[in-house]
Amino acid sequence: KMDGDQKTKNKKTIIPDITFVANSANIQKYVPAFLEQGVTTESAVNVLEKGKAKWDVFCQKLGLKPGHAARLRRALLTVMEAVKKEKERIEAAKAPIGYGI
């Protein structure tokens, strides 16, 4: 029997908070700037997906040094890969099982 939390986890992929991502990238000193600017993990991923020019402007706006921007980018790429794998796992679980008769 599944409780409500388990049902929610199966339906929706959980994306970590920007604070968690910053801590995992060891750039937690920028968390106040992220929160002040309203940056979320989703918004940072969206900017990253738009290309290098948009990413560079985004990082400059937040005051990130180049090395710290690279750490954040790598952490976000890890998050994106994990989310992609989780979505694939969920879709695979939904697919009907073929018996190959």
Backbone as a chain_set.jsonl record, in Angstrom:
{"seq": "KMDGDQKTKNKKTIIPDITFVANSANIQKYVPAFLEQGVTTESAVNVLEKGKAKWDVFCQKLGLKPGHAARLRRALLTVMEAVKKEKERIEAAKAPIGYGI", "coords": {"N": [[0.848, -1.189, 0.0], [0.549, 2.219, -0.86], [1.388, 5.373, 0.505], [0.264, 8.843, 0.475], [2.508, 10.48, -0.159], [4.24, 8.749, -1.552], [2.728, 8.183, -3.821], [2.678, 10.703, -5.031], [5.389, 11.053, -5.588], [5.75, 9.121, -7.538], [4.311, 10.135, -9.656], [5.335, 12.657, -10.24], [8.453, 14.081, -11.007], [10.934, 14.788, -8.677], [12.567, 17.768, -8.232], [15.553, 19.048, -7.041], [15.981, 21.692, -4.592], [17.341, 24.995, -5.185], [19.127, 25.751, -3.225], [20.1, 23.309, -2.258], [21.394, 22.406, -4.578], [23.365, 24.392, -4.876], [24.819, 23.96, -2.522], [25.751, 21.36, -3.03], [27.469, 21.933, -5.095], [29.351, 23.281, -3.771], [29.185, 26.051, -3.471], [27.811, 27.621, -1.665], [27.87, 30.198, -0.667], [26.646, 31.859, -2.449], [23.963, 31.495, -2.213], [22.225, 33.404, -0.842], [22.144, 35.44, -2.845], [20.957, 34.046, -4.944], [18.424, 33.523, -3.841], [17.528, 36.127, -3.385], [17.329, 37.094, -5.999], [15.364, 35.459, -6.892], [15.94, 32.999, -8.03], [15.427, 29.71, -9.117], [15.93, 26.154, -9.177], [14.763, 25.154, -11.487], [14.522, 27.503, -13.068], [17.209, 28.168, -13.428], [18.106, 25.933, -14.846], [16.593, 26.238, -17.162], [17.743, 28.598, -18.233], [20.321, 27.661, -18.662], [19.85, 25.777, -20.656], [19.29, 27.442, -22.778], [21.609, 28.321, -23.932], [25.122, 29.345, -24.173], [25.598, 32.168, -24.214], [23.319, 33.322, -22.951], [23.572, 32.036, -20.494], [26.013, 33.075, -19.551], [25.335, 35.806, -19.172], [23.357, 35.5, -17.215], [24.908, 34.445, -15.091], [26.679, 36.583, -14.635], [24.886, 38.529, -13.788], [24.186, 37.482, -11.337], [26.554, 37.699, -10.051], [28.456, 35.696, -10.078], [31.633, 34.183, -10.013], [33.789, 33.053, -12.669], [34.783, 30.359, -12.237], [33.055, 29.482, -10.225], [30.653, 29.671, -11.542], [31.007, 27.639, -13.376], [31.055, 25.431, -11.665], [28.403, 25.501, -10.726], [27.062, 25.106, -13.152], [27.894, 22.473, -13.814], [26.751, 21.082, -11.651], [24.044, 21.566, -12.159], [23.797, 20.272, -14.625], [24.114, 17.654, -13.778], [21.801, 17.392, -12.234], [19.89, 17.721, -14.28], [20.393, 15.439, -15.819], [19.757, 13.418, -13.972], [17.021, 13.926, -13.601], [16.098, 13.444, -16.175], [16.669, 10.691, -16.415], [14.985, 9.716, -14.429], [12.467, 10.423, -15.448], [12.464, 8.82, -17.735], [12.497, 6.326, -16.508], [10.023, 6.336, -15.247], [8.321, 6.5, -17.469], [8.974, 4.061, -18.689], [7.98, 2.325, -16.799], [5.292, 2.747, -17.131], [4.799, 1.728, -19.623], [3.254, -0.915, -21.477], [3.786, -4.365, -20.851], [5.347, -6.42, -23.088], [4.838, -9.69, -24.39], [6.032, -11.077, -26.396], [5.023, -13.13, -28.163]], "CA": [[0.0, 0.0, 0.0], [1.333, 3.451, -0.943], [0.774, 6.55, 1.109], [0.13, 9.972, -0.443], [3.809, 10.948, -0.624], [4.767, 7.823, -2.542], [1.96, 8.377, -5.052], [3.135, 11.946, -5.63], [6.733, 10.84, -6.111], [5.656, 8.33, -8.751], [3.708, 10.927, -10.728], [6.09, 13.871, -10.534], [9.863, 14.012, -10.692], [11.31, 15.765, -7.671], [13.752, 18.543, -8.611], [16.088, 19.623, -5.796], [15.973, 23.14, -4.369], [18.577, 25.661, -5.61], [20.035, 25.738, -2.073], [20.737, 21.994, -2.275], [22.291, 22.373, -5.741], [24.508, 25.254, -4.555], [25.615, 23.267, -1.513], [26.427, 20.231, -3.656], [28.527, 22.506, -5.929], [30.233, 23.969, -2.828], [29.112, 27.507, -3.706], [26.692, 28.051, -0.829], [27.924, 31.637, -0.37], [25.794, 32.564, -3.41], [22.55, 31.193, -1.954], [21.444, 34.634, -0.631], [21.94, 36.122, -4.131], [19.969, 33.25, -5.685], [17.103, 33.729, -3.24], [17.163, 37.534, -3.607], [16.963, 37.237, -7.412], [14.269, 34.545, -7.197], [16.441, 31.897, -8.857], [15.086, 28.356, -8.721], [16.651, 25.157, -9.971], [14.111, 25.101, -12.793], [14.859, 28.687, -13.86], [18.623, 28.064, -13.79], [18.193, 24.911, -15.897], [16.044, 26.852, -18.38], [18.751, 29.509, -18.775], [21.425, 26.823, -19.138], [19.427, 25.145, -21.91], [19.172, 28.464, -23.834], [22.903, 28.545, -24.557], [26.219, 29.945, -23.422], [25.461, 33.624, -24.075], [22.311, 33.587, -21.905], [24.135, 31.536, -19.248], [27.021, 34.04, -19.106], [24.619, 36.991, -18.67], [22.717, 35.051, -15.982], [25.941, 34.324, -14.056], [27.17, 37.929, -14.335], [23.819, 39.191, -13.029], [24.235, 36.956, -9.972], [27.865, 37.97, -9.472], [29.236, 34.463, -9.986], [32.948, 34.141, -10.635], [33.777, 32.012, -13.707], [34.936, 29.009, -11.673], [31.84, 29.147, -9.491], [29.618, 29.462, -12.566], [31.257, 26.307, -13.93], [30.595, 24.461, -10.651], [26.944, 25.499, -10.751], [26.649, 24.487, -14.412], [28.082, 21.018, -13.69], [25.745, 20.571, -10.717], [22.751, 21.595, -12.855], [23.817, 19.201, -15.628], [23.87, 16.415, -13.029], [20.373, 17.397, -11.904], [19.145, 17.502, -15.519], [20.569, 14.034, -16.195], [18.994, 12.614, -13.024], [15.601, 14.135, -13.904], [15.847, 12.748, -17.436], [16.647, 9.247, -16.128], [13.779, 9.429, -13.646], [11.322, 10.484, -16.374], [12.531, 7.613, -18.565], [12.115, 5.191, -15.658], [8.575, 6.426, -15.047], [7.691, 6.135, -18.744], [9.177, 2.622, -18.888], [7.077, 1.627, -15.886], [3.944, 2.904, -17.678], [4.673, 0.98, -20.876], [2.749, -2.27, -21.311], [4.798, -5.403, -20.969], [5.116, -7.291, -24.259], [5.208, -11.071, -24.107], [6.773, -11.605, -27.526], [4.499, -14.444, -28.572]], "C": [[0.887, 1.243, 0.0], [0.606, 4.574, -0.226], [0.79, 7.699, 0.106], [1.453, 10.453, -1.003], [4.381, 10.044, -1.711], [4.036, 7.977, -3.877], [2.439, 9.628, -5.785], [4.507, 11.757, -6.261], [6.686, 10.053, -7.41], [5.137, 9.149, -9.927], [4.579, 12.097, -11.149], [7.549, 13.689, -10.124], [10.214, 15.133, -9.728], [12.605, 16.444, -8.108], [14.272, 19.22, -7.344], [16.046, 21.145, -5.788], [17.327, 23.733, -4.781], [19.591, 25.698, -4.471], [20.801, 24.426, -2.021], [21.756, 21.907, -3.405], [23.545, 23.209, -5.454], [25.412, 24.585, -3.521], [26.383, 22.1, -2.122], [27.563, 20.708, -4.557], [29.559, 23.268, -5.09], [30.316, 25.473, -3.125], [27.966, 28.11, -2.895], [26.724, 29.539, -0.495], [27.041, 32.456, -1.321], [24.296, 32.339, -3.162], [21.739, 32.463, -1.677], [21.166, 35.391, -1.938], [20.905, 35.378, -4.971], [18.567, 33.538, -5.169], [16.615, 35.161, -3.478], [16.686, 37.757, -5.039], [15.817, 36.31, -7.813], [14.678, 33.384, -8.093], [15.994, 30.565, -8.263], [15.917, 27.399, -9.561], [16.083, 25.109, -11.383], [14.499, 26.294, -13.664], [16.322, 28.649, -14.297], [18.829, 27.045, -14.905], [17.681, 25.484, -17.214], [17.057, 27.793, -19.038], [19.911, 28.698, -19.36], [21.096, 26.185, -20.481], [19.362, 26.136, -23.074], [20.503, 28.802, -24.486], [23.876, 29.33, -23.71], [26.045, 31.445, -23.21], [24.477, 33.975, -22.961], [22.854, 33.168, -20.536], [25.146, 32.544, -18.685], [26.379, 35.296, -18.518], [23.974, 36.675, -17.313], [23.73, 35.021, -14.831], [26.507, 35.685, -13.659], [26.161, 38.681, -13.472], [23.832, 38.758, -11.559], [25.571, 37.214, -9.291], [28.721, 36.726, -9.3], [30.582, 34.625, -10.668], [32.946, 33.003, -11.647], [33.898, 30.579, -13.181], [33.697, 28.551, -10.927], [30.679, 28.911, -10.447], [29.769, 28.066, -13.167], [30.802, 25.221, -12.957], [29.07, 24.343, -10.662], [26.429, 24.811, -12.018], [26.779, 22.964, -14.338], [27.044, 20.401, -12.757], [24.368, 20.531, -11.377], [22.683, 20.524, -13.935], [23.566, 17.85, -14.973], [22.398, 16.289, -12.676], [19.545, 17.084, -13.148], [19.224, 16.035, -15.943], [19.751, 13.124, -15.28], [17.493, 12.723, -13.294], [15.226, 13.385, -15.174], [15.744, 11.23, -17.206], [15.381, 8.863, -15.363], [12.541, 9.456, -14.532], [11.288, 9.252, -17.262], [12.092, 6.386, -17.776], [10.604, 5.166, -15.451], [7.844, 6.013, -16.32], [7.816, 4.641, -19.004], [8.242, 1.812, -18.003], [5.632, 1.694, -16.391], [3.718, 2.037, -18.893], [4.142, -0.428, -20.613], [3.884, -3.284, -21.546], [4.438, -6.301, -22.144], [5.597, -8.7, -23.947], [5.904, -11.745, -25.277], [6.308, -12.975, -27.99], [4.647, -14.627, -30.047]], "O": [[1.854, 1.324, 0.757], [-0.613, 4.717, -0.325], [1.287, 7.533, -1.008], [1.538, 10.799, -2.181], [4.949, 10.534, -2.688], [4.655, 7.909, -4.938], [2.588, 9.62, -7.007], [4.756, 12.255, -7.359], [7.502, 10.291, -8.3], [5.493, 8.88, -11.075], [4.556, 12.488, -12.316], [7.841, 13.203, -9.031], [9.837, 16.286, -9.937], [13.618, 15.779, -8.327], [13.513, 19.895, -6.649], [16.073, 21.792, -6.834], [18.346, 23.043, -4.73], [20.796, 25.679, -4.723], [22.006, 24.416, -1.77], [22.858, 21.393, -3.211], [24.658, 22.78, -5.755], [26.636, 24.641, -3.636], [27.54, 21.871, -1.772], [28.526, 19.971, -4.768], [30.517, 23.828, -5.624], [31.385, 26.078, -3.038], [27.246, 28.99, -3.369], [25.707, 30.093, -0.079], [26.726, 33.611, -1.035], [23.461, 32.937, -3.839], [20.648, 32.601, -2.23], [20.072, 35.925, -2.119], [20.074, 36.001, -5.632], [17.64, 33.767, -5.946], [15.433, 35.382, -3.742], [15.748, 38.519, -5.271], [15.347, 36.367, -8.949], [13.853, 32.847, -8.833], [16.158, 30.317, -7.068], [16.534, 27.803, -10.547], [16.831, 25.034, -12.358], [14.774, 26.133, -14.853], [16.643, 29.053, -15.414], [19.636, 27.266, -15.808], [18.272, 25.242, -18.267], [17.211, 27.785, -20.259], [20.419, 29.022, -20.434], [21.965, 26.067, -21.345], [19.378, 25.723, -24.234], [20.527, 29.502, -25.499], [23.52, 29.901, -22.678], [26.322, 31.942, -22.119], [24.767, 34.828, -22.122], [22.629, 33.853, -19.538], [25.138, 32.833, -17.488], [26.825, 35.796, -17.485], [24.039, 37.48, -16.383], [23.45, 35.508, -13.736], [26.784, 35.923, -12.483], [26.539, 39.386, -12.537], [23.535, 39.546, -10.661], [25.713, 36.977, -8.092], [29.62, 36.706, -8.46], [30.661, 35.148, -11.78], [32.165, 32.063, -11.496], [33.184, 29.688, -13.64], [33.326, 27.379, -10.984], [29.824, 28.06, -10.2], [28.775, 27.39, -13.435], [30.233, 24.211, -13.37], [28.517, 23.244, -10.615], [25.479, 24.031, -11.965], [25.871, 22.245, -14.756], [26.517, 19.324, -13.037], [23.611, 19.581, -11.182], [21.627, 19.926, -14.145], [22.884, 16.998, -15.542], [21.813, 15.214, -12.8], [18.612, 16.284, -13.091], [18.227, 15.459, -16.378], [19.123, 12.173, -15.746], [16.776, 11.725, -13.224], [14.166, 12.763, -15.245], [14.847, 10.573, -17.735], [14.782, 7.818, -15.618], [11.659, 8.609, -14.389], [10.22, 8.697, -17.519], [11.402, 5.513, -18.302], [9.983, 4.104, -15.477], [6.866, 5.268, -16.265], [6.872, 4.016, -19.486], [7.767, 0.747, -18.398], [4.836, 0.798, -16.11], [2.586, 1.645, -19.178], [4.534, -1.065, -19.636], [4.799, -3.057, -22.338], [3.349, -6.874, -22.185], [6.638, -8.883, -23.315], [6.331, -12.893, -25.151], [7.122, -13.878, -28.186], [4.265, -15.668, -30.582]]}, "num_chains": 1, "name": "protein.A"}
